[in-house]
Amino acid sequence: MRQNITEDDEGKAVVQGNETIGRIVDVEHGTAHVDPDPGVTDTIMSKLGWSDRDEETYPLQEESIEEVTDDEIRLRETL
């Protein structure tokens, strides 16, 4: 089970429980940046590696990650 983020993870959905909460739009120095409400254009751009990070993206803390799969980033459940 992988927990670290790489540039290959750009464009993946960020999921907590059964809910998609955003999408990875950029990875810089091992830190993923999440757009909590990406449009179709943002999603396609991130999958192509064309980052579109702006003031509406948020860094994803590595300790929040439960698992990185081929399709998504799963976050740990919070209390």
Sequence and secondary structure as in RCSB ss.txt:
>XXXX:A:sequence
MRQNITEDDEGKAVVQGNETIGRIVDVEHGTAHVDPDPGVTDTIMSKLGWSDRDEETYPLQEESIEEVTDDEIRL
RETL
>XXXX:A:secstr
 B    GGGTT EEEETTEEEEEEEEEETTEEEEESS  HHHHHHHHTT     TT EEE GGGEEEE SSEEEE
    
